[in-house]
């Protein structure tokens, strides 16, 4: 599944992972941050927490651990991470997700 060209024109974020592992395209409002992530290589997302996050898997597979509960999620799956809940993931190459963060400034835009 390819993202539409207009989404690929959204600005990239300054995230703590290299572009050869994951790319990002994002839009922001005062109420939150919407990010289209494309995982080019397998990736382990270490456990961490922050304000609320909601997302959906567009393609690929994620083994998500949220607040101690592990589930394998595929295309069409939705995840809802409450504010402060520790979570981490093992993400397969080829996975695409849409993440919506409660924090509008969760990640800064790349300059």
C-alpha positions in Angstrom: 0.0 0.0 0.0 1.4 3.4 -1.0 0.4 6.6 0.6 -1.1 9.2 -1.7 1.3 11.8 -3.1 -0.3 14.7 -1.2 0.3 12.9 2.2 4.0 12.3 1.2 4.2 16.1 0.8 3.4 16.6 4.5 6.5 17.6 6.5 8.8 15.0 8.1 9.3 14.9 11.8 12.6 15.0 13.8 12.2 11.5 15.3 14.9 9.6 17.2 15.1 6.8 14.5 17.0 6.9 11.2 15.2 7.5 7.8 16.4 4.1 6.5 14.3 2.5 9.3 11.2 4.6 9.5 9.9 7.7 7.6 7.2 10.1 8.7 4.8 12.6 7.2 2.8 14.7 9.7 0.1 17.3 10.1 -0.4 19.3 13.4 -3.1 21.3 15.1 -3.2 22.9 18.5 -5.2 19.8 19.6 -2.8 17.1 18.5 -0.4 15.6 16.0 -1.3 13.1 13.2 1.6 11.1 11.8 1.8 8.6 8.9 4.7 6.3 9.7 6.3 3.9 7.1 8.6 1.3 8.6 11.3 0.4 6.0 13.1 -2.1 8.2 12.2 -4.2 11.2 12.3 -2.0 14.4 12.1 -2.4 18.1 10.4 0.5 19.9 11.6 0.5 23.5 9.1 0.8 26.3 8.1 4.4 27.0 5.1 6.5 28.0 3.6 9.9 27.2 0.2 11.5 26.8 -2.6 9.6 25.0 -2.0 8.0 21.5 -4.5 6.4 19.1 -3.5 4.6 15.9 -4.4 2.1 13.2 -2.3 -0.3 11.2 -2.6 0.2 7.5 -0.4 -2.6 6.4 2.2 -5.0 8.0 2.4 -6.2 11.5 3.1 -4.9 15.0 3.6 -6.8 18.2 2.4 -4.2 20.7 2.8 -4.4 24.4 0.6 -1.8 26.1 0.4 -1.6 29.9 1.8 -5.2 30.2 -0.6 -6.8 27.6 0.9 -8.0 24.3 -1.1 -8.3 21.1 -0.1 -8.9 17.5 -1.9 -6.3 15.3 -2.3 -6.4 11.5 -4.1 -4.3 8.8 -7.2 -2.7 10.1 -6.3 -3.1 13.8 -6.8 -0.1 16.0 -4.9 0.6 19.2 -5.7 3.1 22.0 -2.9 3.9 24.4 -4.1 5.8 27.5 -2.1 8.7 28.8 0.9 7.5 30.9 0.5 3.8 29.9 3.9 2.2 29.2 4.1 0.7 25.8 6.6 -0.7 23.3 6.5 -2.6 20.1 8.3 -4.9 17.6 7.4 -3.6 14.2 7.9 -5.5 10.9 9.4 -3.9 7.8 6.7 -2.8 5.4 4.4 -1.8 8.2 2.5 1.5 7.7 0.5 3.1 10.5 -1.4 6.3 11.3 -0.7 7.6 14.8 -2.6 10.4 16.5 -0.9 11.9 19.5 -2.6 14.0 22.1 0.5 16.2 22.3 0.7 18.5 19.4 4.5 18.9 19.9 5.2 15.2 20.6 7.9 15.4 17.9 9.1 18.6 16.2 9.0 19.1 12.5 12.3 18.6 10.7 13.8 21.8 9.6 
